[in-house]
Amino acid sequence: MLTPMEKLTPLTPLSAGSKNQAKETASLEGESMFGSIFRSAIDDVKETDAEAREAQYLLATGQLDNPAMAMIAGTKNAIAVDFLIQLRNKAQDAYSELTRMNF
């Protein structure tokens, strides 16, 4: 299992060169940077949900020595879901703002 620090990717500066590189990378991968952020958040929710379910199963069957691990896994899952919901809400707000703009 990866630690939270291993899951993080380093930030790159937003200079003219890096914008072009990001566009080229995104077009090569077939996914935009925006889409990759959502994909990452969705994958994180799936991963934490699986961890929480496994911890609950192990706790219910008496195979989990530390019951706090089940609570930690459930809290991590709740935080990941809340983060995904906030991303969705911000994206909807941004889209609404763009549709209201007059060009």
N, C-alpha and C positions, 0 to 999 in steps of 0.2 A: 504494500500500500504506500502511495506517495504521501509525503508530508505536505502541508499547505505551502511551504516555501518552495518545494520542488514543482508544484503545479503552476506557480506564477511564471510568466514569461517577462523578460526585461522590457522596459519601455524604450522606444526609439525616439530620437528627437524629430520634431516635425519641421524639417528644413525642406527646401525645394527638391533636393536629391532624394531624400527619404520618401517623399510623397510619390515621386515617380517610381521608386523601387517598390513601394507598397502597392501601387496600382498594377505594376507588372506582376508582382507576386500574386496578387488577388486574381488577376485575369488568368494566370497560369494555373492556379488552383481551382478556378471556376467559382470562387466564392469571395465576396467582398469582406473587408475588414469588419464592417457592421454585422454581416452574417456570421462571421467567425466568432464574434463576441457572443452572440445569441446561441450559437452551436455549443460553445464552451460552457455557457451557463446551463443549457439543457442537459449536456453530458454530466455536469457536476450534480445536478438534481437527480439524475438517474443513478449515479454512483453512490451518492449519500443515501438515497432511498434503499438501495440494495444493502448497504452497510447497516442501516437501521433495521431492516427486516431480518437480516441475519442475526443481529444482536438480540432482537426480540425473540427469535426462535431459540437461540442458544440460552437465553434467560429462562424461557418457558420450559425448556427441556432439562434445565439444571446443569448445563454444560458451561455456563459463563460464571467464572469465579468472582468477577467484580461487577455487581449490578450497576455501578455508576457508568460503566462503558455503554450500556444500553441507553441511558439518559443522554450521554454525550453524543452518541450516534443520532438519536432522535432530534436533539437540539441542532446539530450540524445540518440535518436534513431540513429542519424548519427554516434555518437561516438561508440555506441555498434556495429554497422555494420563495422566501420573501425577497431575496435578491433578484430572482428571475421575474417576479411580479413587478418589482420596482423598475427593472429594465423595460418591461413591456409598457408600463405606464408612461415612462419618460419617452419612449419611442412614439406612443400614441399622442402625447402632448406635442412633441416635435412635429409630427405629421399634421396635426390640427393647426399648429402655428404656421406651417408652410402653406397649407391650403387657404388660410385667411390672408396671406400676403398678396398685395397688388403689385404686379410687375409693370 
